[in-house]
Amino acid sequence: MEREKPAFDILGRIEQERISRGWSEYALAENSGLTQSTISTWRRRNLQPNLASIEKICSGLGITLSQFFQDEDAVYLTGEQKCLLELWAKLSPAQREAVQHMLRTFLSIEP
């Protein structure tokens, strides 16, 4: 008897989040406290990770379980993200530009 595929594509979402950060599977594993072989096996065998593993992935990605499972249009912020936005709002336009430049430099992103 074959298991029914869940309506929410967990593996696809993990892959989407990983790629959006420019991370390799190894980087995702390192940040999540999982082994790269575990993550690779999920993808190769089309296996669904258990809740504990999804929680580790979310922690590594810096998002909540709620954010992981939310629709694309919904926006929920972690406490850390809210704090960053509150600080951002206090910056002058010149300071904001400087912060953006610094982040692009850290991430090796062209303007």
C-alpha beads as a LAMMPS data file, in Angstrom:
LAMMPS data file: protein, C-alpha beads

111 atoms
110 bonds

1 atom types
1 bond types

-500.0 500.0 xlo xhi
-500.0 500.0 ylo yhi
-500.0 500.0 zlo zhi

Masses

1 110.0

Atoms # bond

1 1 1 0.000 0.000 0.000
2 1 1 1.554 3.289 -1.135
3 1 1 1.375 6.415 0.996
4 1 1 -0.555 9.344 -0.371
5 1 1 1.644 12.319 -1.227
6 1 1 0.943 15.307 1.048
7 1 1 -0.747 18.355 -0.483
8 1 1 2.042 20.615 0.797
9 1 1 5.367 19.944 -0.929
10 1 1 7.723 19.830 2.068
11 1 1 10.785 18.830 0.064
12 1 1 10.038 21.470 -2.544
13 1 1 9.735 24.118 0.161
14 1 1 13.039 23.084 1.745
15 1 1 14.684 23.267 -1.665
16 1 1 13.106 26.663 -2.386
17 1 1 14.341 28.106 0.915
18 1 1 17.809 26.613 0.437
19 1 1 18.192 27.964 -3.078
20 1 1 16.827 31.408 -2.172
21 1 1 19.714 31.712 0.284
22 1 1 22.258 30.436 -2.210
23 1 1 23.068 27.511 0.091
24 1 1 24.338 24.087 -0.871
25 1 1 22.843 21.013 0.766
26 1 1 25.973 20.958 2.904
27 1 1 25.370 24.536 4.124
28 1 1 21.741 23.699 4.928
29 1 1 22.866 20.621 6.866
30 1 1 25.498 22.594 8.787
31 1 1 23.046 25.342 9.720
32 1 1 20.334 22.846 10.686
33 1 1 22.392 20.376 12.681
34 1 1 21.526 17.533 10.313
35 1 1 23.815 15.482 8.108
36 1 1 24.073 16.220 4.428
37 1 1 23.364 12.560 3.696
38 1 1 20.032 12.834 5.545
39 1 1 18.936 15.796 3.441
40 1 1 20.235 14.194 0.259
41 1 1 18.395 10.940 1.028
42 1 1 15.083 12.766 1.454
43 1 1 15.442 14.223 -2.018
44 1 1 16.778 11.101 -3.754
45 1 1 14.161 8.774 -2.289
46 1 1 11.350 11.343 -2.150
47 1 1 10.996 10.769 1.604
48 1 1 9.217 13.184 3.905
49 1 1 11.235 14.429 6.903
50 1 1 9.675 14.012 10.331
51 1 1 8.517 17.012 12.369
52 1 1 11.694 17.121 14.480
53 1 1 13.788 17.349 11.311
54 1 1 11.537 20.043 9.835
55 1 1 11.941 22.021 13.067
56 1 1 15.740 21.734 12.746
57 1 1 15.550 22.855 9.115
58 1 1 13.402 25.845 10.112
59 1 1 15.793 26.768 12.884
60 1 1 18.706 26.577 10.465
61 1 1 16.835 28.731 7.962
62 1 1 15.904 31.245 10.655
63 1 1 12.168 30.824 10.157
64 1 1 9.326 29.426 12.237
65 1 1 7.279 26.327 11.436
66 1 1 4.384 28.674 10.764
67 1 1 6.425 30.584 8.192
68 1 1 7.577 27.326 6.604
69 1 1 4.022 26.096 6.064
70 1 1 2.404 29.445 5.223
71 1 1 1.011 30.417 1.859
72 1 1 3.289 32.498 -0.329
73 1 1 1.163 35.636 0.120
74 1 1 1.107 35.589 3.924
75 1 1 3.867 37.423 5.777
76 1 1 4.883 36.504 9.310
77 1 1 7.996 37.815 10.992
78 1 1 10.138 36.278 13.689
79 1 1 11.090 38.400 16.682
80 1 1 14.536 38.857 15.173
81 1 1 13.072 40.040 11.860
82 1 1 10.725 42.460 13.635
83 1 1 13.656 43.882 15.587
84 1 1 15.617 44.418 12.369
85 1 1 12.683 46.235 10.772
86 1 1 12.244 48.436 13.837
87 1 1 15.931 49.356 13.734
88 1 1 15.737 49.903 9.968
89 1 1 12.886 52.376 10.443
90 1 1 15.124 54.489 12.694
91 1 1 17.904 54.820 10.106
92 1 1 18.360 57.834 7.873
93 1 1 18.272 57.298 4.091
94 1 1 22.080 57.527 3.979
95 1 1 22.410 54.962 6.775
96 1 1 19.990 52.617 5.021
97 1 1 22.022 52.852 1.837
98 1 1 25.199 52.102 3.810
99 1 1 23.589 49.040 5.438
100 1 1 22.369 47.768 2.070
101 1 1 25.851 48.224 0.624
102 1 1 27.392 46.364 3.570
103 1 1 24.932 43.458 3.206
104 1 1 25.526 43.214 -0.544
105 1 1 29.266 43.123 0.137
106 1 1 28.859 40.373 2.766
107 1 1 26.725 38.327 0.383
108 1 1 28.767 39.154 -2.740
109 1 1 25.709 40.590 -4.495
110 1 1 26.106 43.225 -7.190
111 1 1 23.961 46.392 -6.818

Bonds

1 1 1 2
2 1 2 3
3 1 3 4
4 1 4 5
5 1 5 6
6 1 6 7
7 1 7 8
8 1 8 9
9 1 9 10
10 1 10 11
11 1 11 12
12 1 12 13
13 1 13 14
14 1 14 15
15 1 15 16
16 1 16 17
17 1 17 18
18 1 18 19
19 1 19 20
20 1 20 21
21 1 21 22
22 1 22 23
23 1 23 24
24 1 24 25
25 1 25 26
26 1 26 27
27 1 27 28
28 1 28 29
29 1 29 30
30 1 30 31
31 1 31 32
32 1 32 33
33 1 33 34
34 1 34 35
35 1 35 36
36 1 36 37
37 1 37 38
38 1 38 39
39 1 39 40
40 1 40 41
41 1 41 42
42 1 42 43
43 1 43 44
44 1 44 45
45 1 45 46
46 1 46 47
47 1 47 48
48 1 48 49
49 1 49 50
50 1 50 51
51 1 51 52
52 1 52 53
53 1 53 54
54 1 54 55
55 1 55 56
56 1 56 57
57 1 57 58
58 1 58 59
59 1 59 60
60 1 60 61
61 1 61 62
62 1 62 63
63 1 63 64
64 1 64 65
65 1 65 66
66 1 66 67
67 1 67 68
68 1 68 69
69 1 69 70
70 1 70 71
71 1 71 72
72 1 72 73
73 1 73 74
74 1 74 75
75 1 75 76
76 1 76 77
77 1 77 78
78 1 78 79
79 1 79 80
80 1 80 81
81 1 81 82
82 1 82 83
83 1 83 84
84 1 84 85
85 1 85 86
86 1 86 87
87 1 87 88
88 1 88 89
89 1 89 90
90 1 90 91
91 1 91 92
92 1 92 93
93 1 93 94
94 1 94 95
95 1 95 96
96 1 96 97
97 1 97 98
98 1 98 99
99 1 99 100
100 1 100 101
101 1 101 102
102 1 102 103
103 1 103 104
104 1 104 105
105 1 105 106
106 1 106 107
107 1 107 108
108 1 108 109
109 1 109 110
110 1 110 111
